[in-house]
Structures are given as C-alpha cells and as structure tokens.
Amino acid sequence: MLYLTESDVRSLLPMKECIGLMRSTFEALRDGTAQNQPRRRLILNTGSVLHSLAGAYGDYFGTKFYSTNPKHGAHFLFSLYDSHTAEPLALLEANHLGQIRTGAASGYATDVMSNPDAEVLGVIGSGFQARSQIEAIRAVRAIRQVRVWSRNSEKVKRLAGEAGATAVDSAEAAVRGADIVVTATNSKDPVVEASWIYQGAHVNAIGSNIASRRELPEDLLRSAGVVAVDSLEQARIEAGDLILSDSWANVVELKDLRAEYDPQRVSVFKSIGLGVEDVAAGAFVYEEAKRLGIGRPLYS
C-alpha cells in the first residue's frame, strides 16, 4: 500500500489531465459504470466535523475523509482500493486532490455549458479554490482577461499577481459583462446580483456544500436556462443555493448534458463535489506513482 503526499499529488495530477478524467467520470455515471455515495458528516459539540464521501470508478473504489474545525482548520485523506479484490492500494494526502478535481469539474462544466468564444472571466473569492478555477477555465477557453475581487484586498492582490489577473474594487466590477463567472467564497448570502450577469454568460458556483449557505440569488437561479449539478441526490442534501431558493425546475445532472450553450440564457453549474470524482483523480495519481516509482510503502 502506497502513501502519497500533497507534493506527490500536485506533481502527478495536471489540471488538463484531471479535466479529461472528470469528463470520463461523468460519462461513466451516465452509462451506469460508476457509482457515487453522497457526503456524510459526523458533527461534534466541540465544533469538529468528520466528513466522508465515497465512489467507484473503473477498477477502483475509495473514500475521501476529512476533519474540520473552525478554529483549527481542515485535514484531508483519501483511501483507494481495488474494486475486484477490495485490497487497499494507497493512502493519499488529499487537500490538493480535492482542489484540483474541483477545478477540473468546473473546467469540464464550463467546456460543456459556456460560450466557446468566451474571453472574460470574473472571479469572486481569493482562496486556493479560486486559483484552481482560473487554471481550469483557462485550460478550456481562450481567456484574455481575468478580474478578481474578494473582501480581503491583500489576498486579492496576491492572487491577481500570481494568476496574471486584474484586482478590482467590487464584486460587480468583477462579474458585470464577464462571459464566465466563478463564485468561490464561504458566504452565507448571495455575492452577486442577477442584473450583473448578462444573458449567455455561464456561472460556476463552487463555494458552498452546506444547506444553510448560498452564493447565488434566487432570481438568477430561477431565470437560468439550465442549472447543472454534479449529483441531484447530493444536491438535495447540501446545495444551499438551490435548497434555500427551493428552485429545482430547471436543475439537471451534469452527466446528462452535452454541448448546452444558449446565447439567450444564463447557465449555472452548482458544484458540490463527489466522492467518485476523488476516486477517478486518486486512481490516476496512484497509477502514475506506480509507473514512476513515487511514494513510500505503508506496509508490504
């Protein structure tokens, strides 16, 4: 059984490769050859939470489990198993695994749902997820301008410098007129207004997987031509944007979409993150590590 570090994962999982893996994952979900188990949470009165989500893809199955505490941060691990023998194969440090595959899922959704000629990206948020979103969207669209904003001006300036983006002074300035919009925040309340988003734009909302939080307003969701989710079953548990708006009439699963760009309507991808996405990404990292002789054995 191999143990692979965050550094191993970063070096072995390029974003473009991971976008292709997400495409294959949703195709496998469509044809019934992959499985996903929604996230479960064990909540303690100390504020600590244990989260777990699982899936099966190809010759592998596995679980990502992680602990969080509002004062002490988060810790991520992923365990991978052989689907034919149930043999444990690898244990991965999984913070970057989740970051990369979250970006890649948005990259795939953007490729399916947005204007093929999109050039301007507006980002609200300046954390590590915002970075991977920018990288993923640049991998599928010829973006010539990226505008970023968050409440933390120092982090915005840092992100703008690292990503070759423009720091702007308001959320509206970031997203108004943008072809593609990303919200990557921990906000409890909407961070955009529907009037800022032009008809034909695409929105990736990736900041929340908690039923009590949302980044998008109800009127934007209800007026969108299509709202795609990774999993409808899981979205009904934790997609706060949709739960709080009670807005489901135009919601579909990403696996059921092909090329869906409509220049007359806004499209939305509400990302919540699936265990099967982690399995596909983690299996690729494991196979590359075996091929290259990377990692150390936990036991023989």
ABEGO torsion letter per residue (X at the ends): XBBBBAAAAAAABBAAAAAAAAAAAAAAAAAGABBBBBBBBBBBAAGBBBBBBBBBBEABBBBBBBBBBAAAEBBBBBBBBBAAAGBBABBBBAAAAAAAAAAAAAAAAAAAABBAABABBBBBEABAAAAAAAAAAAAABBBABBBBBBABAAAAAAAAAAAGBBBBABAAAAABGBABBBBBBABABBABBAAABBBGBBBBBAABABAABBABBAAAAAABABBBBABAAAAAAABAAAAAAGBAAABBBAAABBBABBAABBBBBBBAEBAAAAAAAAAAAAAAAAAAGBEBBABX
